[in-house]
Amino acid sequence: MSELRTPGAPGATLGTTEAATAAVAERIARWRALTEDRPGDDPFAPMAQAGLFEIGLPGCDGRLDSYGAIAQAEQAIAAATGELGLATAFAGRQLIARFFIAGFADAAQRSELVPRIASGRGWAAVAISEPGAGAHPKHLQTTAEQRADGYVINGRKAWITNGPVADLFLVLAITGVEQGRKRYGLFLLPRDTEGLTLTPMPSLDVLKPASHCELSFVNCIVPASARIGTLPDAYPVMALPFRDIEDTVATATTVGFLDWLLRTVAARIECNDDHALTLGRLTGLLSLAQAASAAAVRALDSGEPPNGARVIGVRSLARMLVEELRALLPLDRIDDQLTRSLAAFDVLANVAREPRKQRQIALGQSLWSTQQQ
C-alpha cells in the first residue's frame, strides 16, 4: 500500500501564519501589477508569472505549503476583482495538485507533475462526477479494466472544472466489484489520450474564466504507472474527503466576494444614516463569516476533522448578505460586471444543492441526538 502524504498536516514544514500571509500578499501584489495594463489577456498567464501557481504546493516556498495559503490567495483574488470564476479556477487548480498529486502520487509522478503545475506549464483537472449520477459512488459507471500492460478506461464524466484548459485529467473509475460494492482507482490521462473526447459546457459560461466540460472515454489505454496510489478503493480515501476540503476552502472565495460586493454597493448608494446603519450591520456579519472561514481552513491544516457547521454558517450568512445588498442597489447602478458576478454567485450557491441540504439536515438532527443522550 502506498504511503499517504497529507500536505499541511501536523509534521509538515509550515511557516508562521504571519509569514504565509506576507508571502501570499507579495504574490497577489505582483499579480495585480501585471494585470493592471493587460485587460482581456489570458487571465492565467499573469498568475503563473507572479508565482501564484506555487501557492499550496510542497517543494516550492515552505511558507506557502498549506491549504490556508490557497484560501488567502483565492480570497484576495475575489475581493480584488469580484470575479468568482477567476478565484474558483485558481483554487480548484491548486487544491487538485495539492490533495491528489502531492498527497497520493508516487515519487516519480510527483517529481514530474508538481514542478510542471507550479510553474504554470501544466494543469490538472479532476473528473469524478458523471451525467445524471453526480458523484454518488453507487451510480458512477466509468470503468478501468486492468490488463497485462495497464488499464482500459470507458465511460463519461461531467462538470469538470478547468477541464477545457487542462492538459491532464485525474479520472475516477471502477476497478472491480467486491461483494456487490464498487471499488475505485484514480488514473492520470493526458489530454491527447486516444479515445478521449472533450465537450465544453457553455451553460456555465457565467463562471468565466473558470470553464467546464464533459469527457467521454472509448477504450482509452493507459499504462499501469498512470494509476495514482495503490489503495484498494480510492473513493473513500480520495473522492469523499476532497469534497469536504473543496467546500471548506471555497468559503474563502465566498467571503472575498462578499468583501468586494459590500464595498461596491456602498460606493453606489446614497450616503445617509439608514444606509450607514445597514452597511455597518452587514460589515459585522461579514467579519463573522471571515472568521468562520479562516477557522475552518486552519482546521484542515492542523488535521482536525471537517467542521460542517462553519461551512454551512458561511454559506447561510453569504446568502443573507447578498440578498440585502441586492435590495439596496438602485437598478440604474447595476452594470454588466455586477450582473455577471451576482449570477455567478447564484450558480455556485446551487452547486451540489442536494448533498449540501443533507449535510444541513444531519447537523440539525445531531442536536436531537445530543438531547437524547
Secondary structure, DSSP 8 states (H G I E B T S, - for coil): ------TTSTTS----HHHHHHHHHHHHHHHHHHHTT-TTS-SSHHHHHHTGGGTT-TTS-GGG-SHHHHHHHHHHHHHHH--HHHHHHHHHHHHHIIIIIHHHS-HHHHHHHHHHHHHTS--EEEE--BTTTBT-TTT---EEEEETTEEEEEEEEEEEETGGG-SEEEEEEEEEEETTEEEEEEEEEETT-TTEEEEE-GGGGGGTTS-EEEEEEEEEEE-GGGEE---S-HIIIIIHHHHHHHHHHHHHHHHHHHHHHHHHHHTTS---HHHHHHHHHHHHHHHHHHHHHHHHHHHHHHT----HHHHHHHHHHHHHHHHHHHHHS-GGG--HHHHHHHHHHHHHHTTTHHHHHHHHHHHHHHHHHHHH-
